[in-house]
Amino acid sequence: MANRLQRLDRSGLVLLCIFLGTLRGFRAGQIRYSVPEETEKGYFVGNISKDLGLEPRELAKRGVRIVSRGKTQLFAVNLRSGSLITAGRIDREELCETVSSCFLNMELLVEDTLKIYGVEVEIIDINDNAPSFQEDEVEIKVSEHAIPGARFALPNARDPDVGVNSLQSYQLSPNSYFSLQLRGRMDGAKNPELVLEGSLDREKEAAHLLLLTALDGGDPIRKGSVPIRVVVLDVNDHIPVFTQSVYRVSVPENISSGTRVLVVNATDPDEGINGEVMYSFRNMESKASEIFQLDSQTGEVLVRGSLDFEKYGFYEMEIQGQDGGGLFTTAMMLITVVDVNDNAPEITITSSINSILENSPPGTVIALLNVQDQDSGENGQVSCFIPNHLPFKLEKTYGNYYKLITSRVLDRELVQSYNITLTATDQGSPPLSSETHIWLNVADDNDNPPVFPHSSYFAYIPENNPRGASIFSVTALDPDSKQNALVTYSLTDDTVQGVPLSSYVSINSNTGVLYALQSFDYEQFRDLQLRVIARDSGDPPLSSNVSLSLFVLDQNDNAPEILYPALPTDGSTGVELAPRSAEPGYLVTKVVAVDKDSGQNAWLSYRLLKASEPGLFAVGEHTGEVRTVRALLDRDALKQSLVVAVQDHGQPPLSATVTLTVAVADSIPEVLADLVSLESLANSETSDLTLYLVVAVAAVSCIFLVFVVVLLALRLWRWHKSRLLQASEGGLAGMPTSHFVGVDGVQAFLQTYSHEVSLIADSQKSHLIFPQPNYGDTLISQESCEKSEPLLIAEDSAIILGKCDPTSNQVRFISLPPNCWCLGTSLLRRYLLSLL
């Protein structure tokens, strides 16, 4: 009876769960299939692709899969055929025990859309189990004075099948004293009872052997039996009686092992052994026998195993009290397990992504998760949440499923990754909670162009730079990552003075370093205006630009240029007038010069480098004005020569010089008269000197030609003589050696000439001296050519070729050996031309 009540209560709970699951399935549009138990692996259950409205080939593409909740997966999806198949052996009795209708619910996830579909599969029972008895043999003690009609409880058979395949009837082996009757229970089951049909006589038959058989309604019929031994006892007048027919108790599931649950008590007024009652369980299920223990002497019921409300919330057991005379009675014990909040919620990540593109719209699904709590009531009510400061939120979708979605647009440049903590808390007291973490990376989107640190740049390069010199470096930063942050540099297409900008400068596309392709000239242009473009490698690429002003720095590469006095084109020197009556400080002239450079390189200073009359003139350092220092005297020469140097202030400084001729006269006609007289005198002397020089050059040339001819003749004669001696074959052997003169014995003469030119500063006359010729005893060698007497040449405006002796007013110039007459001729020719 108690066993039937327990099964009834459990069946009701399972049916309630199935009903609620069915309602949930209706809300979600559940798909239903059925499959018999004990089928082989791969058994076809249903066409899942058809019921989802998809083609079989789309299942794999869209990521259709069964969501597992940590239990053994019994079904699988065949992605090729699009069908739902069994993944292993299915035992309905193991899954649903004695519940008449066995339904398995699962969720089908479509990965690409993160949609959940409910699938319900009914497991159809087959007659794969025969009825069985827990006892191997049953012994019943009956008093020989028992009256006919007395009833004795028999053990129940158990058949885990359901419906027609379950236990249907009992049969008792034929005998003369006992019959079998069935008594109904509250849950609909029937208990077999043994009914005494006639009086027993212990002296005739002390024991009766019977066979109890249980039969199911399957096809074929399965059955099980247990032997029953009825022992006839002496007189035992009273049957034990329990204080309660039904014992009810509630225990928490976390009760410790060894704790007493209750005490049952049965009394028997008989004396002696007939009044001693022994307690035992009847028809007890194996699972209950593992949890509870009954003391046969005291009737204490102890807990010896662990209770778990989530597995078994209710136990129904039958207790038997039997005296020593064999009479017994029974009572029901109903134990209700009270749920304790001993299970923390479980969070299962069904599907998730580990990376999301930044700028994804709000509502993008990050993960799909399931929250379960094995407890019941408030202990099983779970709330799930995430920290408020994160840009995500949870939305409940189907049953205990939640989806984690974005609540706003993400920016990778602000936060590159998120560690999302999911917390599930139940409503128990105290509440229990659990956490799980989802690590989400924010993938970069090319939403940021490269950025230069400054709005504009200024660079400087000195002129005359080498080609390929590094000018400047620019860097642009892109907060994106990988290819989106890979920046390349370029210059805009532009022209400078009609020439493409690319012919002047270039930029390294990877480093942003600018190089000069030409040597810049500050005097040509002083600055370049560039625009540098930075472009990333995203798709599409983003870019930005910045202006760069390149300034050419001046270098001291231009010497001062004298504008006045300008050099005449005919090679003559301009003449400036200075009256003899000029006072000290008189402005004679002004030297004007410019410098193409700029700044300090163009600051000019003037100084008097050389003067024919030192102390007579001075030059202004900054003005270039030539002024008299003292009054002019009669002894001062009419013609004064000044060399003025103009120097800039660059590093190193550059300079230029100009020669000024100052004529000392009160008027221009006086100057012209003096210059005519000087010119006529110079012309007469020049003509005489020219004649002498021409004669000297001709004489030297003739002497040299004669020497060459004589030398060639001697060598030919010697050669001819040697041939004659060879032809005579020794005919002249007797002749004395002194009669022969060899070529080496020929004494040549060399006429040398020393030419000297003297110039007296105050006489304004030139002298050309020709000494007597000297004859040498030997041939002049090349070394002697370098040690001959010097040739001295001088004139008023001639180019100085030697050193000046200030004491003798005589200038020495170049030494010409006799055999180097070509050099002398050339110098004389240049001198004559200068006179002309």
C-alpha positions in Angstrom: 0.0 0.0 0.0 2.7 2.4 1.0 4.7 1.5 -2.1 1.7 2.3 -4.3 1.2 5.7 -2.6 4.9 6.5 -3.2 4.6 5.6 -6.8 1.4 7.6 -7.2 3.0 10.7 -5.7 6.1 10.4 -7.8 4.1 9.8 -10.9 2.1 12.9 -10.2 5.3 15.0 -9.9 6.7 13.7 -13.1 3.4 14.2 -14.9 3.3 17.8 -13.6 6.8 18.4 -14.9 5.9 16.9 -18.3 2.8 19.1 -18.4 4.7 22.3 -17.7 7.3 21.3 -20.3 4.5 20.7 -22.8 3.1 24.2 -22.1 6.5 25.6 -22.6 6.9 23.7 -25.8 3.6 25.1 -27.1 4.9 28.6 -26.4 8.0 27.9 -28.4 6.5 25.8 -31.1 7.9 22.5 -30.0 8.7 19.6 -32.3 7.5 16.2 -31.3 8.8 12.7 -32.2 8.5 9.2 -30.8 10.9 6.3 -30.7 10.7 2.9 -29.1 13.2 2.1 -26.4 16.1 -0.3 -26.8 16.7 0.7 -30.4 20.1 0.5 -32.0 22.4 3.5 -32.3 21.6 5.6 -35.4 17.8 4.7 -35.4 15.8 7.3 -37.3 13.7 9.5 -35.0 12.4 12.3 -37.3 13.2 14.6 -40.2 14.5 17.6 -38.3 15.5 19.6 -41.4 12.0 19.4 -42.8 10.4 20.5 -39.5 12.8 23.5 -39.3 12.1 24.5 -42.9 15.7 24.0 -43.9 17.5 21.9 -46.5 19.8 19.2 -45.2 22.9 20.9 -46.5 22.0 24.1 -44.6 22.2 22.4 -41.2 26.0 22.3 -41.1 26.2 25.8 -42.6 23.9 27.3 -40.0 25.4 25.3 -37.1 22.3 23.3 -36.0 23.1 21.3 -33.0 21.5 19.8 -29.9 22.2 21.6 -26.7 23.4 19.3 -23.9 22.8 20.1 -20.2 25.6 18.0 -18.9 23.7 14.7 -19.2 24.5 11.8 -21.6 23.4 12.8 -25.0 20.9 10.3 -26.3 20.2 11.9 -29.7 22.2 13.4 -32.5 21.6 15.3 -35.7 22.7 13.7 -38.9 23.9 16.7 -40.9 24.0 14.8 -44.2 20.4 13.5 -44.2 19.0 16.2 -41.9 17.4 13.6 -39.6 17.4 13.2 -35.8 18.8 9.8 -34.8 19.6 8.0 -31.6 23.1 8.3 -30.3 23.0 5.2 -28.1 20.9 2.8 -26.2 17.7 4.2 -24.7 16.2 2.5 -21.6 12.8 3.9 -20.8 12.8 2.3 -17.3 16.1 4.0 -16.5 14.9 7.4 -17.7 11.3 7.5 -16.4 11.0 4.5 -14.1 7.3 3.8 -13.5 5.9 6.9 -15.2 3.3 5.8 -17.7 4.3 8.4 -20.4 8.0 9.1 -20.8 9.0 12.3 -22.7 12.5 13.6 -23.2 12.9 17.3 -23.8 15.9 18.8 -25.5 16.7 22.1 -27.2 17.9 22.5 -30.7 20.2 25.5 -31.3 20.6 27.2 -34.7 24.0 28.8 -34.3 24.0 31.5 -36.8 20.7 33.1 -35.5 21.1 31.8 -31.9 17.5 30.6 -32.0 16.3 27.8 -29.7 13.7 25.2 -30.8 12.2 22.8 -28.3 12.1 19.1 -29.3 10.1 16.5 -27.4 10.7 12.8 -27.9 8.3 10.2 -26.4 10.0 7.0 -25.5 7.6 4.1 -26.2 7.8 1.2 -23.9 8.4 -2.4 -25.0 7.9 -5.5 -23.0 11.6 -6.0 -22.2 11.2 -6.7 -18.4 9.5 -9.7 -16.7 7.8 -9.3 -13.3 10.1 -10.1 -10.4 10.0 -10.5 -6.6 12.5 -9.0 -4.4 12.5 -12.0 -2.0 13.9 -15.3 -3.0 11.5 -17.2 -0.7 8.6 -16.0 1.6 7.8 -17.7 4.8 4.4 -17.1 6.5 3.6 -18.4 10.0 0.0 -19.3 10.6 -1.6 -20.5 13.9 -3.3 -23.8 13.7 -6.3 -22.2 15.3 -6.6 -19.5 12.6 -10.1 -19.3 11.4 -11.0 -19.6 7.7 -11.0 -16.2 5.9 -7.9 -15.0 7.6 -5.7 -12.9 5.3 -2.0 -12.9 5.1 0.0 -10.3 3.1 2.1 -11.6 0.2 5.1 -9.8 -1.4 4.5 -7.6 -4.4 6.1 -8.2 -7.7 7.7 -5.4 -9.6 7.6 -4.8 -13.4 9.4 -1.6 -14.6 7.4 -1.7 -17.8 4.3 0.4 -18.1 0.9 0.1 -19.6 -0.1 -3.3 -20.9 3.5 -4.5 -20.5 3.4 -3.9 -16.8 2.3 -6.3 -14.0 -1.3 -7.4 -14.6 -2.1 -10.4 -12.4 -1.0 -13.0 -9.9 -1.5 -16.8 -9.8 -1.2 -19.2 -6.8 -0.4 -22.8 -7.2 -3.4 -25.1 -6.6 -3.8 -26.3 -2.9 -6.6 -27.3 -0.5 -6.1 -24.7 2.2 -5.3 -21.3 0.7 -6.5 -19.0 -2.1 -5.3 -15.8 -3.6 -7.0 -12.4 -3.5 -5.9 -8.9 -4.6 -6.5 -5.8 -2.6 -6.5 -2.4 -4.4 -4.2 0.5 -3.3 -4.7 4.2 -3.5 -2.3 4.5 -6.5 -4.2 1.8 -8.4 -1.9 -1.0 -7.8 -3.0 -4.3 -6.3 -1.4 -6.2 -3.4 -1.7 -10.0 -3.3 -3.0 -11.6 -0.1 -3.1 -15.2 1.0 -6.6 -16.2 2.3 -7.1 -19.2 4.5 -9.9 -21.3 3.2 -10.0 -24.2 5.7 -8.8 -25.2 9.2 -5.2 -26.2 9.7 -4.0 -29.1 11.7 -0.3 -28.9 12.6 -0.2 -32.6 13.5 -1.3 -33.6 10.0 0.8 -31.1 8.1 3.2 -28.7 9.8 4.1 -26.7 6.6 2.6 -26.0 3.2 4.6 -25.2 0.1 3.0 -22.8 -2.4 4.2 -20.9 -5.5 3.1 -17.3 -6.2 3.4 -16.3 -9.9 3.2 -12.7 -11.3 2.2 -12.1 -15.0 2.4 -9.0 -17.3 0.2 -8.3 -20.3 2.8 -8.1 -23.0 3.1 -10.2 -26.1 4.5 -12.7 -25.3 3.5 -12.7 -21.7 6.4 -12.5 -19.2 6.2 -13.8 -15.7 8.1 -14.3 -12.4 7.5 -16.4 -9.3 8.5 -16.8 -5.7 8.1 -19.9 -3.5 5.9 -19.4 -0.3 6.3 -21.7 2.7 3.4 -21.6 5.2 4.4 -22.8 8.7 1.6 -23.9 11.0 2.2 -22.8 14.6 0.8 -23.6 18.0 -1.9 -21.3 19.5 -1.1 -17.6 19.4 -4.1 -15.6 20.4 -3.2 -12.0 19.6 -1.8 -10.2 16.6 0.6 -7.3 17.1 -1.0 -3.8 16.6 0.9 -0.6 15.6 0.1 2.6 17.4 -0.5 4.3 14.0 -1.6 2.8 10.8 0.3 5.4 8.9 3.5 7.1 10.1 4.3 10.5 8.5 7.5 12.4 8.9 9.4 15.2 7.1 13.1 15.4 7.1 15.5 17.9 5.6 17.6 16.7 2.8 20.8 17.7 4.5 20.2 15.5 7.5 23.3 13.8 8.6 23.8 10.0 8.4 22.8 8.1 11.6 20.1 10.5 12.6 16.9 9.0 13.9 13.9 9.8 11.8 11.1 8.2 13.8 10.2 5.3 16.0 7.5 2.8 15.2 5.8 0.8 17.9 3.5 -2.3 17.8 2.1 -4.1 20.9 1.1 -7.7 21.5 -0.7 -8.7 24.7 0.5 -12.2 24.5 3.1 -13.4 26.9 6.5 -14.7 26.3 7.8 -15.1 22.8 4.3 -14.6 21.4 4.3 -11.1 22.8 7.7 -10.1 21.4 7.4 -8.0 18.2 10.1 -7.8 15.6 10.1 -5.0 13.0 11.1 -5.2 9.4 10.4 -3.5 6.0 8.1 -5.2 3.5 8.1 -4.7 -0.2 10.9 -2.1 0.1 12.5 -0.7 -3.0 16.2 -1.2 -3.3 16.9 2.6 -3.4 15.0 3.1 -0.1 16.8 0.3 1.5 20.1 2.1 0.8 18.9 5.2 2.6 16.9 4.0 5.6 17.6 1.4 8.3 15.0 -0.1 10.7 16.1 -1.5 14.1 14.2 -4.8 14.4 14.2 -4.6 18.2 13.4 -0.9 18.9 11.5 0.1 15.8 13.9 3.1 15.3 14.2 4.3 11.7 17.6 5.7 11.0 19.1 7.5 8.0 22.2 5.7 6.8 22.6 7.3 3.4 22.5 10.8 1.9 19.1 12.3 1.0 18.7 14.3 -2.1 15.5 16.1 -2.7 16.4 16.6 -6.3 16.5 12.8 -6.9 13.8 11.5 -4.5 11.6 13.9 -2.6 9.2 11.2 -1.1 9.6 7.7 0.2 6.7 5.3 0.9 7.6 2.1 2.9 5.6 -0.7 4.5 6.7 -1.8 8.0 5.8 -5.2 9.3 5.6 -6.1 13.0 5.6 -9.8 13.7 5.5 -11.6 17.1 7.3 -14.7 18.1 4.2 -16.8 17.3 4.3 -15.8 13.6 1.4 -13.3 13.7 2.2 -10.0 12.1 0.7 -6.7 11.2 1.8 -3.8 8.9 1.8 -0.1 8.9 2.7 2.5 6.3 5.6 5.0 6.7 5.6 8.1 4.5 8.8 10.1 4.6 8.8 13.5 2.9 12.2 15.0 2.1 12.2 18.8 2.6 14.2 20.7 0.1 17.2 22.7 1.5 19.0 25.3 -0.5 22.0 23.1 -1.0 22.5 23.5 -4.7 24.0 26.6 -6.2 22.7 27.7 -9.6 24.4 26.3 -12.6 25.3 28.4 -15.6 25.9 26.7 -18.9 27.2 28.6 -21.8 25.3 27.1 -24.7 26.8 29.2 -27.5 29.2 32.2 -27.4 31.5 34.2 -29.6 35.0 35.3 -28.4 35.3 38.3 -30.7 32.9 41.1 -31.8 33.5 43.8 -34.3 33.5 47.3 -32.8 30.8 49.6 -34.0 28.4 46.6 -34.1 24.8 47.8 -33.5 23.3 47.5 -30.1 21.5 44.2 -29.6 24.2 42.1 -31.1 24.1 38.6 -29.5 27.3 37.7 -27.6 26.3 34.4 -26.0 23.4 32.1 -25.2 23.3 30.6 -21.8 21.1 28.4 -19.6 20.6 28.7 -15.9 19.5 25.8 -13.8 19.0 25.2 -10.1 18.2 21.7 -8.9 16.4 23.0 -5.8 12.7 23.6 -5.7 10.4 26.5 -4.7 12.2 29.6 -3.8 15.5 27.7 -3.6 15.1 27.0 -7.3 14.1 30.4 -8.4 17.2 31.9 -10.1 18.0 35.4 -11.2 20.9 36.1 -13.5 22.7 39.4 -13.9 26.0 41.1 -15.0 27.8 44.2 -13.7 25.9 47.4 -14.5 29.0 49.3 -15.8 29.4 47.0 -18.8 27.9 47.8 -22.2 25.9 44.5 -22.1 22.6 43.2 -20.9 20.8 40.0 -20.4 17.5 39.1 -22.0 15.4 36.1 -21.2 14.4 34.1 -24.2 13.2 30.6 -23.8 12.6 28.8 -20.5 15.7 29.3 -18.5 17.7 30.5 -21.4 19.2 34.0 -21.5 21.0 35.8 -24.3 23.8 38.2 -23.6 23.6 41.2 -26.0 25.3 44.6 -26.4 23.5 47.6 -25.0 25.5 50.2 -26.9 28.2 50.5 -29.6 31.6 49.2 -28.6 34.8 51.1 -29.2 38.0 49.1 -29.4 40.2 52.1 -28.9 38.6 52.7 -25.5 38.4 49.1 -24.3 40.0 46.3 -26.2 38.5 43.4 -24.4 35.9 42.6 -21.7 35.9 40.0 -19.0 32.2 39.6 -18.4 31.2 38.1 -15.1 27.8 36.3 -15.2 26.3 35.7 -11.8 23.3 33.5 -11.0 21.7 33.8 -7.5 18.8 31.8 -6.2 16.1 32.9 -3.7 17.0 30.5 -0.9 18.0 31.4 2.6 20.8 31.9 2.6 21.0 32.5 -1.1 23.5 30.6 -3.2 25.2 31.9 -6.3 27.7 30.9 -8.9 29.7 32.7 -11.5 31.1 32.1 -14.9 33.2 34.3 -17.1 33.1 35.2 -20.8 36.2 36.7 -22.3 35.2 38.9 -25.2 37.7 40.6 -27.5 36.6 43.7 -29.5 37.8 43.3 -33.1 39.1 46.4 -34.8 37.2 48.2 -37.4 39.0 50.8 -39.5 37.2 53.8 -38.0 40.2 56.0 -37.2 42.4 57.8 -39.7 46.1 58.3 -38.9 46.6 61.3 -36.8 49.7 63.6 -36.8 50.8 64.9 -33.4 51.0 68.4 -34.8 48.9 70.4 -37.2 52.0 71.6 -39.1 55.7 71.0 -39.2 58.8 73.1 -39.9 62.0 71.6 -41.1 65.4 73.2 -42.0 68.1 72.1 -44.3 71.4 73.9 -45.2 71.9 74.7 -48.8 74.5 72.7 -50.8 73.4 69.6 -49.0 74.4 66.2 -50.5 71.8 64.4 -52.5 70.0 61.8 -50.5 70.5 63.6 -47.2 67.8 63.0 -44.6 65.8 66.1 -44.0 63.1 65.4 -41.5 60.9 62.6 -40.1 57.1 62.7 -39.6 55.1 60.1 -37.7 51.3 59.6 -37.7 49.6 57.4 -35.1 46.6 55.2 -35.9 44.8 53.9 -32.8 43.4 51.0 -34.8 45.3 47.7 -34.8 47.0 45.3 -37.3 46.5 46.3 -40.9 44.2 49.1 -40.0 47.1 50.7 -38.1 49.7 50.1 -40.7 50.5 53.6 -42.0 52.2 54.6 -45.3 53.4 58.0 -46.2 53.4 60.0 -49.4 53.6 63.5 -50.8 50.9 65.3 -52.7 51.6 66.0 -56.4 52.7 69.6 -56.7 55.2 71.7 -58.7 57.9 74.2 -57.6 58.9 76.7 -60.2 57.4 74.5 -62.9 59.3 71.4 -61.7 57.5 68.5 -60.0 57.9 68.4 -56.3 59.0 64.8 -56.5 62.2 65.8 -58.2 63.2 67.8 -55.1 62.3 65.6 -52.1 61.0 62.1 -51.5 59.6 60.3 -48.5 60.1 56.8 -47.2 56.6 55.3 -47.4 57.2 53.1 -44.3 59.2 55.3 -42.0 58.1 58.8 -42.9 61.7 60.0 -43.4 62.1 62.8 -46.0 65.1 62.8 -48.2 66.6 65.5 -50.5 66.9 64.5 -54.1 68.8 67.6 -55.1 71.3 70.0 -53.6 69.4 73.1 -52.6 70.5 76.6 -53.4 69.4 79.3 -51.0 69.8 81.9 -53.7 67.5 79.9 -56.0 64.6 79.4 -53.6 64.4 79.7 -49.9 61.5 77.4 -48.9 59.3 74.5 -50.0 55.7 74.0 -49.0 54.9 70.3 -48.8 51.8 68.3 -47.8 52.5 64.9 -46.3 49.7 62.3 -46.6 49.4 59.4 -44.1 47.2 56.5 -45.2 46.4 53.3 -43.3 46.0 49.9 -44.9 42.4 49.3 -43.9 39.5 48.6 -46.2 38.6 51.2 -47.2 41.7 53.1 -46.3 41.5 56.3 -44.2 44.0 59.1 -44.5 45.0 62.5 -43.2 47.5 65.1 -44.2 49.7 67.7 -42.7 51.6 70.7 -44.0 55.4 70.8 -43.9 57.4 73.9 -44.5 60.9 73.2 -45.5 63.3 76.2 -45.1 66.7 76.3 -46.9 69.4 77.7 -44.6 71.9 80.0 -46.2 75.6 78.8 -46.3 78.6 81.1 -47.1 79.0 79.8 -50.6 79.1 83.2 -52.5 82.1 85.5 -52.3 81.4 89.2 -52.3 80.8 90.7 -55.7 82.3 94.2 -56.4 79.9 96.4 -58.2 82.1 99.5 -58.2 84.6 100.1 -59.5 83.6 97.8 -62.3 86.3 96.0 -64.1 86.7 97.3 -67.7 86.2 94.8 -70.4 89.5 95.8 -72.1 91.5 94.7 -69.1 92.6 98.2 -68.2 92.3 99.7 -64.7 90.0 102.6 -63.9 91.6 105.8 -62.7 90.4 107.9 -59.7 91.5 111.5 -59.2 92.9 113.0 -56.0 93.8 116.7 -56.0 97.2 117.5 -54.6 95.4 120.0 -52.4 93.2 117.3 -50.8 93.0 117.5 -47.0 93.1 114.5 -44.7 89.8 112.7 -44.9 89.2 113.6 -48.5 86.8 111.1 -50.1 88.6 109.8 -53.2 86.2 107.0 -54.2 83.9 104.3 -52.7 84.1 100.6 -53.2 80.7 99.1 -53.6 80.2 95.3 -53.1 77.2 93.0 -52.6 77.0 89.3 -51.4 74.3 87.0 -52.7 74.2 85.2 -49.3 72.1 86.5 -46.4 72.4 87.2 -42.8 75.9 87.2 -41.4 77.2 85.6 -44.6 76.3 88.9 -46.4 77.8 91.3 -43.8 80.7 92.9 -45.6 83.8 94.6 -44.3 86.4 96.5 -46.3 90.2 96.9 -45.7 93.2 98.1 -47.6 95.2 95.1 -48.6 98.1 96.9 -50.4 99.1 100.4 -51.3 102.0 101.8 -53.3 102.3 104.5 -50.7 101.5 103.1 -47.3 99.8 105.5 -44.9 98.5 107.8 -47.6 95.0 106.3 -48.0 92.5 104.4 -45.7 89.3 102.4 -46.4 86.2 102.5 -44.3 85.6 99.1 -42.7 81.8 99.2 -43.1 81.4 101.8 -45.8 84.1 101.0 -48.4 85.0 104.7 -48.7 88.6 105.4 -49.7 89.8 108.6 -48.0 93.2 110.3 -47.7 94.9 109.9 -44.4 97.3 112.9 -44.7 97.9 115.7 -47.1 99.5 114.9 -50.4 103.2 116.0 -50.8 105.2 116.8 -53.9 107.3 113.8 -53.5 104.3 111.5 -53.7 104.1 109.7 -57.0 101.5 110.8 -59.6 100.2 107.3 -59.9 99.1 105.5 -56.7 98.0 101.8 -56.8 95.6 100.5 -54.1 94.4 96.9 -53.5 91.1 96.9 -51.5 89.8 93.6 -50.0 86.1 93.0 -49.4 85.3 90.1 -46.9 82.1 88.7 -45.6 81.5 87.3 -42.1 80.7 83.7 -43.0 82.4 80.6 -41.7 84.8 80.3 -43.4 84.9 83.9 -44.6 85.1 84.6 -48.4 86.6 87.7 -49.9 87.3 89.6 -53.2 89.8 92.2 -54.1 89.9 95.2 -56.5 92.8 97.3 -57.6 92.3 101.0 -57.7 94.6 103.5 -59.6 94.6 106.9 -58.1 96.0 109.8 -60.1 97.3 112.7 -58.1 96.5 115.9 -60.1 94.4 119.0 -59.7 92.7 118.6 -63.0 92.0 116.2 -65.8 94.1 117.9 -68.5 97.1 117.8 -66.2 96.6 114.1 -65.7 96.3 113.5 -69.4 99.5 115.4 -70.1 101.5 113.4 -67.6 100.1 110.2 -68.9 101.0 111.1 -72.6 104.6 111.9 -71.6 104.9 108.7 -69.7 103.4 106.7 -72.5 105.8 108.1 -75.2 108.8 107.4 -73.1 107.7 104.0 -72.4 107.0 103.3 -76.0 110.5 104.3 -77.2 112.1 102.2 -74.5 109.8 99.4 -75.3 110.7 99.4 -79.0 114.4 99.2 -78.3 114.0 96.4 -75.8 111.8 94.5 -78.3 114.5 94.6 -80.9 117.1 93.2 -78.5 114.9 90.4 -77.4 114.1 89.3 -80.9 117.8 89.1 -81.8 118.5 87.2 -78.6 115.8 84.6 -79.3 117.0 84.1 -82.9 120.6 83.6 -81.8 119.7 81.0 -79.2 117.5 79.1 -81.6 120.3 79.0 -84.2 122.9 77.8 -81.8 120.7 75.1 -80.5 120.0 73.8 -84.1 123.7 73.8 -84.9 124.4 71.7 -81.7 121.7 69.2 -82.6 123.1 68.8 -86.2 126.7 68.3 -84.9 125.6 65.8 -82.4 123.7 63.8 -85.0 126.7 63.9 -87.3 129.0 62.5 -84.7 126.7 59.7 -83.9 126.4 58.7 -87.5 130.2 58.8 -88.0 130.8 56.6 -85.0 128.3 54.1 -86.2 129.9 54.0 -89.7 133.4 53.6 -88.1 132.2 50.6 -86.0 131.0 48.9 -89.2 134.3 49.4 -90.9 136.2 47.9 -88.0 134.0 44.8 -88.0 134.6 44.4 -91.8 138.4 44.6 -91.5 138.2 41.5 -89.1 141.2 42.7 -87.0 143.3 44.4 -89.7 143.8 47.4 -87.5 144.8 45.4 -84.4 148.4 46.7 -84.6 147.6 50.3 -84.6 148.0 52.2 -81.3 144.9 53.1 -79.4 145.7 56.8 -79.2 145.1 57.2 -82.9 141.3 56.7 -82.3 138.9 59.0 -80.8 135.5 57.6 -79.8 132.2 59.2 -79.6 132.4 59.4 -75.8 135.6 61.4 -76.2 134.0 64.1 -78.4 134.0 67.3 -76.5 130.8 69.3 -77.1 130.4 72.8 -76.2 127.4 74.5 -74.9 126.8 78.2 -75.1 124.8 79.4 -72.2 123.1 82.7 -71.9 122.1 84.6 -68.8 119.5 87.1 -69.2 118.8 89.7 -66.6 116.1 92.4 -66.5 116.4 95.2 -63.9 113.7 97.6 -63.1 114.4 100.8 -61.1 111.3 102.1 -59.4 112.2 105.7 -59.6 113.8 105.8 -63.1 110.8 104.1 -64.9 113.3 102.4 -67.3 113.8 98.8 -68.1 117.3 97.1 -68.8 118.1 93.9 -70.6 121.6 92.6 -70.1 123.3 89.9 -72.3 126.6 88.6 -70.8 129.4 87.0 -72.8 128.8 83.4 -73.8 130.5 80.8 -71.7 131.8 77.5 -73.1 131.5 74.3 -71.1 133.9 71.4 -71.3 131.1 68.9 -71.0 127.6 68.3 -72.2 125.1 70.1 -69.9 122.9 67.6 -68.0 119.3 68.0 -67.0 120.5 68.8 -63.4 122.6 71.7 -64.6 119.5 72.9 -66.5 117.9 73.5 -63.3 120.8 75.5 -61.8 121.5 78.1 -64.5 121.5 81.8 -64.2 118.1 83.5 -63.8 116.3 85.5 -66.4 114.8 88.7 -64.8 111.8 90.4 -66.3 109.9 93.3 -64.9 107.6 96.0 -66.1 105.1 98.5 -64.6 102.0 96.4 -64.9 103.6 92.9 -65.5 102.6 89.8 -63.5 105.1 89.2 -60.7 106.8 85.8 -61.2 109.4 85.9 -58.4 110.5 87.6 -55.2 111.0 91.3 -54.7 114.1 92.6 -53.0 113.0 95.8 -51.3 116.7 97.0 -50.7 117.9 96.9 -54.3 114.6 97.6 -56.1 115.6 94.7 -58.3 113.3 91.7 -59.0 114.6 88.2 -59.8 112.4 85.8 -61.7 113.1 82.6 -63.6 116.4 80.7 -64.4 116.6 79.4 -68.0 119.2 76.9 -69.0 120.7 77.0 -72.5 119.0 73.8 -73.6 115.6 75.0 -72.2 115.4 77.8 -74.7 111.7 77.0 -75.5 110.7 78.2 -72.0 112.7 81.3 -72.3 111.3 82.0 -75.7 107.8 81.6 -74.4 108.4 84.0 -71.4 110.0 86.6 -73.7 107.1 86.3 -76.1 104.6 86.9 -73.2 106.7 89.9 -72.0 106.8 91.4 -75.5 103.1 91.0 -76.0 102.5 92.7 -72.6 104.6 95.7 -73.8 102.8 95.9 -77.0 
